[in-house]
């Protein structure tokens, strides 16, 4: 099996001062950088996914600081940066084709937001036949509201990771990957 690292939407708007600051964004960045270093050391292809919204979007607006990849994200020279316009990193992008060309069939996934682009990409990747490992401490989310109910970010995180594990992916921590 050949692995690749998929790093999703670690962009300025998800950090303090951004338009959609996430809970534990700094931890997500720290753990993702460790995964990037690990992938680079093991010659895994690295794909950095960058969401670009429209002029009408509430965040990740083109030509703004918020849409840019976080300046402390360790983007190696060998990483491919792929822009997307939908929560699914495979939809209308070259990601699937590039993974196929590399012979990749196993994905390590991290980034943001757990309840949106991570969830959608993991499910789509599963449908495309990839074996997926999702790194829980290298993902971030935020509080969400449904009707009159506010769901705390940690509950959102636990709910989505719990729903994805075992069927759509394996869920583990960064340390579990680094120990291999």
C-alpha positions in Angstrom: 0.0 0.0 0.0 1.3 3.5 -0.9 0.4 6.3 1.5 -0.1 10.1 1.0 -0.8 12.9 3.4 -3.8 15.2 2.7 -3.7 18.5 4.6 -7.0 20.3 4.3 -7.7 24.0 4.6 -5.1 25.2 7.1 -5.8 28.8 6.2 -5.6 32.2 8.0 -9.4 32.6 8.4 -9.5 29.6 10.7 -7.1 31.2 13.2 -7.5 34.0 15.8 -8.3 37.2 14.0 -9.8 35.3 11.0 -13.4 35.2 9.9 -14.0 31.7 11.1 -11.6 31.0 14.1 -11.7 27.4 15.1 -11.3 25.7 18.5 -7.8 24.2 18.9 -6.6 25.6 15.6 -3.0 26.1 16.9 -2.9 22.5 18.0 -4.2 21.4 14.6 -1.4 23.4 13.0 1.3 22.0 15.3 0.2 18.3 14.8 -0.2 18.8 11.0 3.3 20.2 10.8 4.6 17.1 12.5 2.7 14.9 10.0 4.2 16.9 7.1 7.7 16.3 8.5 6.9 12.6 8.9 5.5 12.3 5.4 8.5 14.1 3.9 10.9 11.9 5.8 9.1 8.8 4.5 8.8 10.1 0.9 4.9 10.1 1.0 3.3 12.5 -1.4 1.9 15.5 0.4 -1.2 17.3 -0.9 -2.1 20.7 0.6 -5.7 21.5 -0.1 -6.7 25.2 -0.1 -10.4 26.2 -0.2 -11.1 29.3 -2.2 -14.6 30.7 -1.8 -16.4 33.2 -3.9 -16.7 37.0 -3.5 -20.0 36.3 -1.7 -18.5 33.8 0.8 -18.4 34.7 4.5 -14.7 33.5 4.6 -12.0 32.2 2.3 -12.8 35.1 0.0 -10.5 35.3 -3.0 -7.7 37.9 -2.8 -7.9 38.2 1.0 -5.4 37.4 3.8 -8.0 34.9 5.1 -7.8 32.6 2.1 -4.0 32.3 2.2 -2.5 29.1 3.7 -1.3 29.8 7.2 2.3 31.2 7.2 3.5 28.7 9.8 2.2 25.7 7.8 5.4 23.8 6.8 4.8 23.4 3.1 7.6 21.3 1.7 8.8 22.0 -1.8 7.6 18.6 -2.9 4.0 19.2 -1.7 1.3 19.7 -4.3 -1.1 22.6 -3.5 -4.6 22.0 -4.9 -7.3 24.6 -4.8 -10.9 23.5 -4.2 -14.3 25.3 -4.2 -16.4 22.7 -2.4 -16.1 20.9 1.0 -15.2 17.7 -0.9 -11.5 17.9 -1.8 -12.1 15.5 -4.7 -14.9 17.5 -6.3 -13.8 19.3 -9.5 -10.1 19.0 -8.5 -7.1 17.0 -9.7 -6.7 15.2 -6.3 -8.0 11.8 -7.3 -6.1 11.8 -10.6 -2.9 12.8 -8.9 -3.3 10.1 -6.3 -4.0 7.5 -9.0 -0.9 8.6 -10.9 1.2 8.2 -7.8 -0.3 4.8 -7.1 -1.7 5.9 -3.7 -4.4 3.9 -2.1 -4.0 4.9 1.5 -4.6 8.4 2.9 -3.6 10.1 6.1 -5.9 13.1 6.5 -5.7 16.2 8.8 -6.9 19.8 8.7 -10.2 21.6 9.0 -13.1 21.8 9.6 -13.8 18.4 11.0 -17.6 18.8 10.6 -17.4 20.1 7.0 -14.5 19.5 4.7 -12.8 16.7 6.7 -16.1 14.8 7.0 -17.0 15.3 3.3 -13.5 14.5 2.0 -13.2 11.3 4.1 -16.6 10.0 3.0 -15.8 10.8 -0.6 -12.4 9.2 -0.4 -14.0 6.1 1.1 -16.4 6.0 -1.8 -13.5 6.2 -4.2 -11.9 3.1 -2.5 -9.1 4.7 -0.4 -8.1 3.3 3.0 -8.1 6.4 5.2 -6.5 7.3 8.6 -7.9 10.5 10.1 -5.8 12.2 12.7 -8.0 13.4 15.5 -5.6 15.8 17.2 -4.6 17.3 13.8 -8.2 18.4 13.0 -10.2 21.4 14.3 -13.8 22.5 14.3 -16.0 25.1 16.0 -19.2 25.3 18.0 -22.3 24.8 15.7 -25.9 25.7 16.2 -28.9 23.7 15.1 -32.3 25.2 15.7 -32.1 26.4 19.3 -29.3 24.0 20.3 -25.6 25.1 20.5 -23.2 22.2 20.3 -19.8 22.8 21.8 -16.8 22.3 19.5 -15.5 19.3 21.5 -18.9 17.6 21.2 -18.9 18.4 17.4 -15.4 16.9 17.2 -16.3 13.8 19.1 -19.6 13.3 17.2 -18.0 13.5 13.8 -15.0 11.5 14.6 -17.2 8.9 16.2 -19.4 8.7 13.2 -16.5 8.4 10.8 -14.4 5.8 12.6 -14.6 2.1 11.9 -16.8 2.5 8.7 -15.2 5.3 6.7 -11.8 5.5 8.3 -9.5 4.6 11.1 -9.1 7.4 13.7 -5.9 7.9 15.7 -3.6 10.6 17.1 -0.5 12.1 15.6 1.7 10.2 18.0 0.3 6.9 16.7 1.5 7.8 13.2 4.9 9.1 14.3 5.6 5.9 16.2 5.4 3.8 13.1 
